[in-house]
Amino acid sequence: MTAPASRESQPDSELIAAWRRGDEAAAGTLVGRHAAALAAFLRGAGADGDDVEDLVQETFFRAFRRVETWRGGAAFRTWLLTIGSNVMKDLWRRRKRRPVIPIDDREFIDASADPEGETRVRDLEARLGRAVADLPRMQRDVFLLRAQQGAGYEEIARALGTTTGAARVHYHHAVKRLKRALEQ
């Protein structure tokens, strides 16, 4: 008799099937497996650090509530990132209607750090973050799935409902726009 596969080595599709049968631990494994990548994706798409945890939770809530819509054509993670992108856009729409005024946080800089280098890095990160956030939706989603998550063009196309060729074109245009934005 063979021992059952450990949760960590089970494919996402098996964990989803187990969760559908009522195995709550399977959902926990899926969250543990994909939460960090989802958070990184959301930060890369322009989510504020304070919002990321809430966005991750809302993304998993929506995903588990509608898991029957995942057909397995794209990887579960890619499907999840697409949901996360939509959750973030919903938040931005709500905030446009009702602006939030942030309370100023003061950061304390380590005296041993290179202040000029830190400033240049922060400036570059901020410019890149703004440039990514300013990309058209499809270009931003394709860029983040490709550059940040390492997804292939076929997987991106399936997840975003487009063709492989269109995914390549969107990625190419996103990279060109980002380069121009960083050269200014």
Summary of the structure (lengths in Angstrom):
residues: 184
radius of gyration: 18.9
end to end distance: 64.5
largest distance: 64.5
contacts: 475
relative contact order: 0.10
helix: 73%
strand: 0%
